[in-house]
Amino acid sequence: MGSFAGSALPPDDVVVSALRAGDETMFAALLDTWSRGMLRVARSYVSTDESAEEVVQDTWLAVIAAIDGFEGRSSVKTWVYRILVNTAKKRGLRESRTLPWSALGPDGGPSVDPARFHGPDTDLPGSWKEPPAAWPTPENQALAAEVRALIGKALAGLPPRQRTVITLRDVEGCTSEEVCEILEISAANQRVLLHRARAAVRERLEGYFRSVMASE
């Protein structure tokens, strides 16, 4: 099996066959491609970075142990992330940091003033009444790094459900269908969680960029 560094992973049937055969190159490729995102998702449920790392390690051990029983009803990535989320939730409950996913509210409460959006009886329900202020393009690496750090803080400040959904959708590139399957939530719930998470992050960034523009 050749190296996959810097390239897309092969089709799922190839991945599964390689893992079942104990192919270390394939396993390393999956680690390189998915582990960073898995850490982000795990961190939504547990109290420390070290706990998140242990969750990811336990997930990979579970994947290897269960790969022979993989039936292909979902993508390999979706299957792996479902194992991750279940492992992380159990770890989070042991740490007494979070409530069970089902015990949390459907959307964690409003993140942005609802008055900023069109109502359900308008032609564009849920859209912005007045578009948010345009963001200036970071002109240097220091500003870009500052923006990335701010986004990270904004994500960390979200309720767990919102943080997990926006991480899977906007950071890891999962489809809405994949997120629904991974988290076992409805499409409507996923849309609400994602909308509120995106709005909360954008509102935080709006304040930052307004201050940047005012100082220029």
ABEGO torsion letter per residue (X at the ends): XBBABGBBBBBAAAAAAAAAAGBAAAAAAAAAAAAAAAAAAAAAABABAAAAAAAAAAAAAAAAAAAAABAGABBAAAAAAAAAAAAAAAAAAAAGABBBAAABBAAGEBABBAAABBBAABABBGBBABBBBBBBBBABAAAAAAAAAAAAAAAAABBAAAAAAAAAAAAAGBBAAAAAAAAGBBAAAAAAAAAAAAAAAAAAAAAAAAAAAAAX
